[in-house]
Amino acid sequence: MQDFLRPYFKGALGLFSMLFVIGVSGCDQNSGTAPAFLRVDALQLAPELNAPYGNTSSKITTAWVEVNGVNLGAHHLPFHIPVLIEADGPAEIVLYPGININGISSFRGIYPFYTAYTTTTTLSAGKTTTLPSGGQTHVLSYDFDGLGGNLIVENLENFELVGQRLVPTSQSDTSWILVSQLGEKFPAPAGEDNAYSGMAILDTGISRFEVHSLDRYDLPKLSANVYVELDYRCSVPISVGVVAYRPGQILQMPTATLNPTKEWNHAYVNLVTEVSGVPDASDFRIYLGTIKNGNGKLDTLMVDNVRLVYRP
């Protein structure tokens, strides 16, 4: 270094050192405290054995986490996250169950018709707390007394009762076959003990399957959430939507298409856009439908536990 620059360099170095010391002394001395950790593997619907829709079919993919009133964001299940705490001790933790809306994994939201899971537990620095406690994941229930009034959970079809409540339309060239779920070929949805599911077969000369609800429903509009839940297992896509009855006109509107799956899946389809989009409709039917693939093979569709959920 040139001699004439040395004094200036020493002066700049001294100023930098002084600023660094001031910066360090101004830091939060608690920042070095180790966080606690929260682990959640799964959240599921608890059995509702005495209800007409009674089973545990659900698919919670995400949880919104709140600790002592602080929102820690949404996390895909299962998750293991750090939680900053001031000291070891009890904390109120709230887990809001989230779903894939319309079967789309990138379109997630809190399901408005389930209760949140709330508990008070001890969080300790460096240690992991697992929730729900005791390894019990079936802790959620329908929120019958929540904000917005009474909740309606309508059993559209579970194939356990006499008669059919989802009936073929005039567009369909086939109908349900009642399938016993006692065996490996036609197993029940995971965790269920249902005796039957409904199956439709599409083959040569049988190309379209479509059913709608036997009953018509006066559904809430003005952007109110209206969900159809169902278990499904199929080799062809399934469309879910509504039939709206307007003065002098009947409109059939698809909401979502569920992709083929070799294993049982559970879907939540929000009909809010279609129902609120027809404000002069007197009532609605719910429909399911599919068209055979041009693959030269036999296609099948299995459905169970179809529910309509809304607040009137």
Summary of the structure (lengths in Angstrom):
residues: 312
radius of gyration: 27.2
end to end distance: 81.9
largest distance: 101.0
contacts: 903
relative contact order: 0.16
helix: 11%
strand: 46%
